[in-house]
Amino acid sequence: MISMSIEDNKSIVRRFFELGPSKGDMNAANELLAPGFALHVPLPCSPGVQGIDEVIFACRAAFEGLQVTVEDMVAENDRVAARFTARGIHKGPFMGLPPTGKPIVMTGMEIFRLEDGKIAELWG
């Protein structure tokens, strides 16, 4: 078992947001996910790594220029909570909503559990 500091864990979560949602580099983002990664979201998606790929792909397809900014992080032991703001232009359908062409700003919160320097679970 690899011992990671709270700051290391926060850095991994921040990197995940930068690579996945903001840049769309899921190969690099998936390198930060543990084997057996578990995704807990109220969305119609596959489990695990495939599910997070589906969610991020759907968001990036719907919102042109998507940028996700981590606003706050709180960490304790193996958990990191991240409050974020997502911005983009609504150019494609999303969760049944037709594109509006308008700028969007969404805020959200996710909780991550890390294990051996990798993201093992995500609740969002």
N, C-alpha and C positions, 0 to 999 in steps of 0.2 A: 504494500500500500504506500503510495506516494503522499507525503505530507506537504500540503500547499497552504500558504498563508492566505488570510482573508484578502489581502491586496492582490495576490496572484489570482484568486478566484474571480475577483471583480474585473481584473484585466482580461481574463478569458471571456467573460460574459460581454464586456464592451467590444472585444474583438469579434465575437459572434455577430453582434448587431452591425458592426462595420462591414463585415464580409458578406453576410447573408442578405438581410433586408436592404441595406443601402447600396451595396455593389452588385448583388446578385451572383456572387461567386460561391455557389453552393458546394463545389468540390472542396475549396479551402475551408468554408464554414463547417462542412461535415467532418473535417479533420479534428474539430474541437469537440465532437460528440463521442461519447463513450459507446463501446459495444453494448448492445441492448438498450440504447437510448429510449426513454419513454416520454411520449408527448401526451399531455393532458389539456386538451382545448375543446370548447363546445362547437366544433366545426365538423362538417362532413369530410373527413380526410382519412387517409390510411394511418396505421400506427407507425410509431418510430421515425426513423430518418426519412423514409419515403413521405410520411405525413408532413414533416416540417418543410421538406422540399416543395410539396404541393401547396402549402399555405403561402410560402414566400413567393413561389412562382405566380400564384393567383394575384397576390398583392402587387407584384411588380408589373404584371400584365395589365392590371386595372388602373394603376396610378403611375403615369409617366413621370420620370424624374424622381421617383420615390427616394426620400432621404429620411432616415430614422436617427434621431438624436437622443442619446441617453441623457436624461435630465438629472436624475438622482439614482444613487445606488445605496442600499443598506445590506450589510452582510454579517452573518454570524455562523460560526462553525462551517458547515459545508453548504450553506444556503446563501444565495444572493437574490435580493429583490431589486428590480430595475423599473423605474418609471421612465417612459419614453414618449416622444412626440414624433409622429410621422407626417410628412408633408409631400404632396405631389399634385398632379393634375389628373382628375378623374376622366380617363380616356377610354376605359373598357368596362364591361359589365363586372359587377362585384356583388356576390351574395344576392343575386336576383335584381339588383338595381342597375338600370341602364346608365351608360356614361352621361355625365352632365357637361363635361368640358371645363368644369370649374375647379379652382384650387381647393384642396381639402387639407384640413389639419385634424389629426386624430391623436388622442392621448391614450395611453394604456399602461398596464402594469403586468409584469411577468415575474415569476419566481423560478429560480434555477437551483437544482441540486448538483453539486460537483463531486466527482469521485476520481481519484488518481489523476488530477489535472485535466479532466474532461467533463463536459456537461452530460450528466446521467439522466436527468429529468427536467422537464420544463412544464410549468403550469401557466396558462394564459387565458 
